[in-house]
Structures are given as C-alpha cells and as structure tokens.
Amino acid sequence: MAKEKWPRQSDAVAIARAAYEAYVAKDRAAIEKLIADDFHFTSPLDNRIDRATYFARCWPNSAWIKDFDYINLVH
C-alpha cells in the first residue's frame, strides 16, 4: 500500500490478513508492499521504530511463525 491512497475501511481486514499471511508464507516482498515508506511501529519492546528497523527486528520472527488463528477481525 506504500504510496497509494488509504484503503477503504472495509479493506482494512484484508490488509491485516495479508500482512499476517506474508509472515506465514515468509514472503517479505508481499509485506513490503503493504507497509508505507514512512511507517513507524510501537510495541512494548519498541518505541516508534522506522520501517527499516521494523524489518531488521521483526521480520526475522517469520522464520518460526507457522500460522495465525484469527479470533476476531473487525473493521
């Protein structure tokens, strides 16, 4: 979604699902298309890291991710 207009709210669940599926499939190119160039990520372990740092720290976790169970997806 980088460099494109924001998706319709109804597309948000599809985008979230595609991001998780990219981790399962080990498809970095797919998730790179979903994450904007000016992306920032915050979690209990990371405070406003940029896109490059996100991929350096978070993408390696895809090596051990086999699947996700979606409990409730809302938009």
MODELLER restraints for C-alpha pairs under 7 A, 6 or more apart:
rsr = mdl.restraints
at = mdl.atoms
rsr.add(forms.Gaussian(group=physical.xy_distance, feature=features.Distance(at['CA:1:A'], at['CA:33:A']), mean=5.52, stdev=0.5))
rsr.add(forms.Gaussian(group=physical.xy_distance, feature=features.Distance(at['CA:1:A'], at['CA:34:A']), mean=4.43, stdev=0.5))
rsr.add(forms.Gaussian(group=physical.xy_distance, feature=features.Distance(at['CA:1:A'], at['CA:35:A']), mean=6.24, stdev=0.5))
rsr.add(forms.Gaussian(group=physical.xy_distance, feature=features.Distance(at['CA:1:A'], at['CA:36:A']), mean=6.35, stdev=0.5))
rsr.add(forms.Gaussian(group=physical.xy_distance, feature=features.Distance(at['CA:2:A'], at['CA:33:A']), mean=6.06, stdev=0.5))
rsr.add(forms.Gaussian(group=physical.xy_distance, feature=features.Distance(at['CA:2:A'], at['CA:34:A']), mean=6.15, stdev=0.5))
rsr.add(forms.Gaussian(group=physical.xy_distance, feature=features.Distance(at['CA:2:A'], at['CA:35:A']), mean=5.81, stdev=0.5))
rsr.add(forms.Gaussian(group=physical.xy_distance, feature=features.Distance(at['CA:2:A'], at['CA:36:A']), mean=3.99, stdev=0.5))
rsr.add(forms.Gaussian(group=physical.xy_distance, feature=features.Distance(at['CA:2:A'], at['CA:37:A']), mean=6.21, stdev=0.5))
rsr.add(forms.Gaussian(group=physical.xy_distance, feature=features.Distance(at['CA:3:A'], at['CA:36:A']), mean=6.71, stdev=0.5))
rsr.add(forms.Gaussian(group=physical.xy_distance, feature=features.Distance(at['CA:9:A'], at['CA:75:A']), mean=6.25, stdev=0.5))
rsr.add(forms.Gaussian(group=physical.xy_distance, feature=features.Distance(at['CA:10:A'], at['CA:75:A']), mean=6.29, stdev=0.5))
rsr.add(forms.Gaussian(group=physical.xy_distance, feature=features.Distance(at['CA:12:A'], at['CA:75:A']), mean=6.19, stdev=0.5))
rsr.add(forms.Gaussian(group=physical.xy_distance, feature=features.Distance(at['CA:13:A'], at['CA:73:A']), mean=6.46, stdev=0.5))
rsr.add(forms.Gaussian(group=physical.xy_distance, feature=features.Distance(at['CA:13:A'], at['CA:74:A']), mean=6.68, stdev=0.5))
rsr.add(forms.Gaussian(group=physical.xy_distance, feature=features.Distance(at['CA:13:A'], at['CA:75:A']), mean=6.09, stdev=0.5))
rsr.add(forms.Gaussian(group=physical.xy_distance, feature=features.Distance(at['CA:19:A'], at['CA:31:A']), mean=5.52, stdev=0.5))
rsr.add(forms.Gaussian(group=physical.xy_distance, feature=features.Distance(at['CA:22:A'], at['CA:28:A']), mean=6.56, stdev=0.5))
rsr.add(forms.Gaussian(group=physical.xy_distance, feature=features.Distance(at['CA:22:A'], at['CA:30:A']), mean=5.99, stdev=0.5))
rsr.add(forms.Gaussian(group=physical.xy_distance, feature=features.Distance(at['CA:22:A'], at['CA:31:A']), mean=5.75, stdev=0.5))
rsr.add(forms.Gaussian(group=physical.xy_distance, feature=features.Distance(at['CA:23:A'], at['CA:62:A']), mean=4.92, stdev=0.5))
rsr.add(forms.Gaussian(group=physical.xy_distance, feature=features.Distance(at['CA:23:A'], at['CA:65:A']), mean=6.75, stdev=0.5))
rsr.add(forms.Gaussian(group=physical.xy_distance, feature=features.Distance(at['CA:24:A'], at['CA:62:A']), mean=6.50, stdev=0.5))
rsr.add(forms.Gaussian(group=physical.xy_distance, feature=features.Distance(at['CA:24:A'], at['CA:65:A']), mean=5.74, stdev=0.5))
rsr.add(forms.Gaussian(group=physical.xy_distance, feature=features.Distance(at['CA:24:A'], at['CA:66:A']), mean=5.44, stdev=0.5))
rsr.add(forms.Gaussian(group=physical.xy_distance, feature=features.Distance(at['CA:24:A'], at['CA:67:A']), mean=5.66, stdev=0.5))
rsr.add(forms.Gaussian(group=physical.xy_distance, feature=features.Distance(at['CA:26:A'], at['CA:62:A']), mean=5.97, stdev=0.5))
rsr.add(forms.Gaussian(group=physical.xy_distance, feature=features.Distance(at['CA:37:A'], at['CA:51:A']), mean=6.58, stdev=0.5))
rsr.add(forms.Gaussian(group=physical.xy_distance, feature=features.Distance(at['CA:38:A'], at['CA:51:A']), mean=6.90, stdev=0.5))
rsr.add(forms.Gaussian(group=physical.xy_distance, feature=features.Distance(at['CA:39:A'], at['CA:50:A']), mean=5.98, stdev=0.5))
rsr.add(forms.Gaussian(group=physical.xy_distance, feature=features.Distance(at['CA:39:A'], at['CA:51:A']), mean=5.35, stdev=0.5))
rsr.add(forms.Gaussian(group=physical.xy_distance, feature=features.Distance(at['CA:40:A'], at['CA:48:A']), mean=5.21, stdev=0.5))
rsr.add(forms.Gaussian(group=physical.xy_distance, feature=features.Distance(at['CA:40:A'], at['CA:49:A']), mean=5.32, stdev=0.5))
rsr.add(forms.Gaussian(group=physical.xy_distance, feature=features.Distance(at['CA:40:A'], at['CA:50:A']), mean=4.62, stdev=0.5))
rsr.add(forms.Gaussian(group=physical.xy_distance, feature=features.Distance(at['CA:40:A'], at['CA:51:A']), mean=6.11, stdev=0.5))
rsr.add(forms.Gaussian(group=physical.xy_distance, feature=features.Distance(at['CA:41:A'], at['CA:47:A']), mean=6.94, stdev=0.5))
rsr.add(forms.Gaussian(group=physical.xy_distance, feature=features.Distance(at['CA:41:A'], at['CA:48:A']), mean=4.90, stdev=0.5))
rsr.add(forms.Gaussian(group=physical.xy_distance, feature=features.Distance(at['CA:41:A'], at['CA:49:A']), mean=5.22, stdev=0.5))
rsr.add(forms.Gaussian(group=physical.xy_distance, feature=features.Distance(at['CA:41:A'], at['CA:50:A']), mean=6.53, stdev=0.5))
rsr.add(forms.Gaussian(group=physical.xy_distance, feature=features.Distance(at['CA:41:A'], at['CA:54:A']), mean=6.92, stdev=0.5))
rsr.add(forms.Gaussian(group=physical.xy_distance, feature=features.Distance(at['CA:42:A'], at['CA:48:A']), mean=4.68, stdev=0.5))
rsr.add(forms.Gaussian(group=physical.xy_distance, feature=features.Distance(at['CA:42:A'], at['CA:49:A']), mean=6.56, stdev=0.5))
